[in-house]
Amino acid sequence: MLISKDEKIKTSSVFVASRILKMFHNSNKQRISIFDISKELKKENITHYRQILFGLMFLYSVGIIDFEEPYIRIIND
């Protein structure tokens, strides 16, 4: 289940993943530092590492991103 009825929508992995994708879209870059992602998500009150981790895992599991430490790279297939 991607979203639970008992969970706040802003803490769901799908919402966090959409915010990460929005960062890629707005920056027009192929890769973004994990530190930049964390800084931008803090502006939207997404501060817990668990929320960020689940959002990144969701994007990785569907094949949208890949990890190149310390960067997150968007995949263009």
MDAnalysis code that builds the backbone (N, CA, C; Angstrom):
import MDAnalysis as mda
import numpy as np

u = mda.Universe.empty(231, n_residues=77, atom_resindex=np.repeat(np.arange(77), 3), trajectory=True)
u.add_TopologyAttr("name", ["N", "CA", "C"] * 77)
u.add_TopologyAttr("resid", np.arange(1, 78))
u.add_TopologyAttr("resname", ["MET", "LEU", "ILE", "SER", "LYS", "ASP", "GLU", "LYS", "ILE", "LYS", "THR", "SER", "SER", "VAL", "PHE", "VAL", "ALA", "SER", "ARG", "ILE", "LEU", "LYS", "MET", "PHE", "HIS", "ASN", "SER", "ASN", "LYS", "GLN", "ARG", "ILE", "SER", "ILE", "PHE", "ASP", "ILE", "SER", "LYS", "GLU", "LEU", "LYS", "LYS", "GLU", "ASN", "ILE", "THR", "HIS", "TYR", "ARG", "GLN", "ILE", "LEU", "PHE", "GLY", "LEU", "MET", "PHE", "LEU", "TYR", "SER", "VAL", "GLY", "ILE", "ILE", "ASP", "PHE", "GLU", "GLU", "PRO", "TYR", "ILE", "ARG", "ILE", "ILE", "ASN", "ASP"])
u.atoms.positions = np.array([
    [0.851, -1.173, 0.000],
    [0.000, 0.000, 0.000],
    [0.897, 1.237, 0.000],
    [0.690, 2.117, -0.954],
    [1.517, 3.308, -1.051],
    [1.119, 4.379, -0.053],
    [-0.167, 4.531, 0.170],
    [-0.662, 5.542, 1.108],
    [-1.660, 4.876, 2.040],
    [-1.457, 5.078, 3.331],
    [-2.361, 4.527, 4.329],
    [-3.376, 5.589, 4.732],
    [-4.573, 5.172, 5.037],
    [-5.602, 6.133, 5.461],
    [-5.288, 6.708, 6.837],
    [-4.412, 6.047, 7.596],
    [-4.049, 6.522, 8.926],
    [-2.815, 7.417, 8.916],
    [-2.207, 7.584, 7.761],
    [-0.971, 8.344, 7.636],
    [-1.262, 9.720, 7.049],
    [-0.527, 10.715, 7.515],
    [-0.649, 12.040, 6.923],
    [-0.089, 11.992, 5.516],
    [-0.757, 12.646, 4.604],
    [-0.357, 12.590, 3.195],
    [1.035, 13.182, 3.001],
    [1.403, 14.205, 3.770],
    [2.705, 14.851, 3.607],
    [3.854, 14.020, 4.149],
    [3.564, 12.922, 4.825],
    [4.634, 12.047, 5.294],
    [4.718, 10.766, 4.471],
    [3.883, 10.635, 3.465],
    [3.887, 9.420, 2.657],
    [5.085, 9.418, 1.712],
    [5.522, 8.242, 1.343],
    [6.673, 8.116, 0.447],
    [6.366, 8.686, -0.933],
    [5.134, 8.579, -1.366],
    [4.747, 9.091, -2.681],
    [4.842, 10.619, -2.710],
    [4.405, 11.275, -1.654],
    [4.466, 12.738, -1.587],
    [5.913, 13.217, -1.558],
    [6.731, 12.586, -0.727],
    [8.139, 12.963, -0.625],
    [8.835, 12.719, -1.964],
    [8.534, 11.605, -2.606],
    [9.116, 11.304, -3.915],
    [8.718, 12.361, -4.943],
    [7.488, 12.822, -4.883],
    [7.055, 13.848, -5.834],
    [7.806, 15.155, -5.607],
    [8.104, 15.467, -4.368],
    [8.877, 16.678, -4.059],
    [10.315, 16.554, -4.552],
    [10.882, 15.372, -4.447],
    [12.242, 15.147, -4.941],
    [12.265, 15.292, -6.463],
    [11.271, 14.726, -7.141],
    [11.191, 14.868, -8.597],
    [10.987, 16.321, -9.006],
    [10.249, 17.055, -8.206],
    [10.037, 18.480, -8.475],
    [11.359, 19.239, -8.389],
    [12.233, 18.831, -7.452],
    [13.553, 19.460, -7.337],
    [14.380, 19.223, -8.601],
    [14.328, 18.004, -9.128],
    [15.045, 17.706, -10.367],
    [14.488, 18.545, -11.514],
    [13.191, 18.650, -11.592],
    [12.547, 19.414, -12.656],
    [12.922, 20.894, -12.577],
    [12.899, 21.456, -11.383],
    [13.188, 22.881, -11.213],
    [14.661, 23.211, -11.424],
    [15.555, 22.274, -11.122],
    [16.980, 22.559, -11.229],
    [17.539, 22.273, -12.615],
    [16.845, 21.475, -13.414],
    [17.315, 21.071, -14.746],
    [18.672, 20.381, -14.695],
    [18.981, 19.721, -13.593],
    [20.230, 18.981, -13.433],
    [19.945, 17.491, -13.491],
    [20.958, 16.725, -13.855],
    [20.836, 15.278, -13.901],
    [21.115, 14.633, -12.548],
    [21.808, 15.347, -11.671],
    [22.077, 14.808, -10.346],
    [22.042, 15.918, -9.308],
    [21.602, 15.541, -8.130],
    [21.479, 16.475, -7.013],
    [22.081, 15.810, -5.789],
    [22.755, 16.583, -4.984],
    [23.365, 16.077, -3.758],
    [22.278, 15.705, -2.742],
    [22.537, 14.653, -1.990],
    [21.605, 14.247, -0.940],
    [21.450, 15.364, 0.093],
    [22.496, 16.155, 0.273],
    [22.443, 17.266, 1.216],
    [21.523, 18.375, 0.706],
    [21.540, 18.627, -0.586],
    [20.633, 19.622, -1.176],
    [19.185, 19.161, -1.084],
    [18.968, 17.868, -1.294],
    [17.614, 17.317, -1.174],
    [17.105, 17.489, 0.245],
    [17.945, 17.172, 1.202],
    [17.555, 17.308, 2.611],
    [17.243, 18.764, 2.956],
    [18.077, 19.677, 2.464],
    [17.873, 21.106, 2.751],
    [16.560, 21.610, 2.172],
    [16.247, 21.204, 0.938],
    [15.007, 21.644, 0.298],
    [13.771, 21.036, 0.965],
    [13.864, 19.788, 1.383],
    [12.720, 19.150, 2.031],
    [12.457, 19.741, 3.413],
    [13.495, 20.243, 4.065],
    [13.306, 20.896, 5.366],
    [12.429, 22.133, 5.233],
    [12.500, 22.789, 4.086],
    [11.665, 23.971, 3.855],
    [10.183, 23.619, 3.830],
    [9.872, 22.353, 3.548],
    [8.483, 21.891, 3.505],
    [8.128, 21.063, 4.742],
    [8.925, 21.199, 5.793],
    [8.727, 20.506, 7.073],
    [8.814, 18.987, 6.955],
    [9.602, 18.517, 6.006],
    [9.904, 17.095, 5.902],
    [11.312, 16.945, 6.457],
    [11.402, 16.610, 7.733],
    [12.687, 16.647, 8.419],
    [13.181, 15.288, 8.895],
    [12.339, 14.296, 8.939],
    [12.757, 12.995, 9.450],
    [13.424, 12.175, 8.352],
    [14.523, 11.550, 8.698],
    [15.263, 10.782, 7.708],
    [14.430, 9.640, 7.135],
    [13.514, 9.117, 7.933],
    [12.694, 7.990, 7.492],
    [11.815, 8.382, 6.301],
    [11.255, 9.575, 6.344],
    [10.427, 10.053, 5.240],
    [11.254, 10.198, 3.967],
    [12.455, 10.771, 4.105],
    [13.326, 10.967, 2.953],
    [13.787, 9.620, 2.407],
    [14.152, 8.718, 3.289],
    [14.610, 7.392, 2.882],
    [13.527, 6.639, 2.121],
    [12.301, 6.654, 2.621],
    [11.212, 5.957, 1.942],
    [10.897, 6.587, 0.592],
    [10.972, 7.907, 0.508],
    [10.756, 8.580, -0.773],
    [11.817, 8.194, -1.795],
    [13.082, 8.142, -1.360],
    [14.161, 7.742, -2.245],
    [14.054, 6.274, -2.630],
    [13.681, 5.427, -1.681],
    [13.519, 3.998, -1.982],
    [12.398, 3.783, -2.988],
    [11.330, 4.544, -2.868],
    [10.230, 4.438, -3.821],
    [10.703, 4.792, -5.230],
    [11.417, 5.903, -5.360],
    [11.904, 6.316, -6.675],
    [12.908, 5.313, -7.245],
    [13.744, 4.747, -6.395],
    [14.719, 3.752, -6.844],
    [14.027, 2.456, -7.279],
    [13.012, 2.065, -6.526],
    [12.338, 0.795, -6.829],
    [11.565, 0.837, -8.140],
    [11.119, 2.009, -8.556],
    [10.413, 2.107, -9.834],
    [11.342, 2.517, -10.976],
    [12.643, 2.625, -10.690],
    [13.640, 2.862, -11.721],
    [13.765, 4.289, -12.196],
    [13.452, 5.248, -11.353],
    [13.536, 6.653, -11.753],
    [14.875, 7.264, -11.378],
    [15.445, 6.847, -10.257],
    [16.714, 7.401, -9.798],
    [17.732, 6.288, -9.592],
    [18.993, 6.713, -9.467],
    [20.089, 5.822, -9.115],
    [20.999, 6.591, -8.165],
    [21.787, 5.878, -7.411],
    [22.647, 6.501, -6.404],
    [24.089, 6.522, -6.879],
    [24.703, 7.698, -6.822],
    [26.131, 7.906, -7.053],
    [26.606, 8.767, -5.896],
    [27.039, 8.141, -4.843],
    [27.328, 8.852, -3.592],
    [28.185, 10.081, -3.820],
    [27.896, 11.204, -3.252],
    [26.749, 11.593, -2.439],
    [25.597, 12.153, -3.266],
    [25.545, 11.783, -4.549],
    [24.526, 12.329, -5.442],
    [23.422, 11.328, -5.733],
    [22.274, 11.879, -6.042],
    [21.146, 11.108, -6.546],
    [21.035, 11.501, -8.019],
    [21.027, 10.522, -8.902],
    [21.011, 10.776, -10.338],
    [19.685, 10.312, -10.909],
    [19.088, 11.138, -11.744],
    [17.856, 10.755, -12.408],
    [18.217, 9.946, -13.651],
    [17.468, 8.887, -13.908],
    [17.746, 7.987, -15.026],
    [16.913, 8.416, -16.221],
    [17.555, 8.583, -17.349],
    [16.865, 8.956, -18.594],
    [16.888, 7.766, -19.540],
    [15.946, 6.890, -19.441],
    [15.867, 5.733, -20.342],
    [14.783, 5.917, -21.352],
])
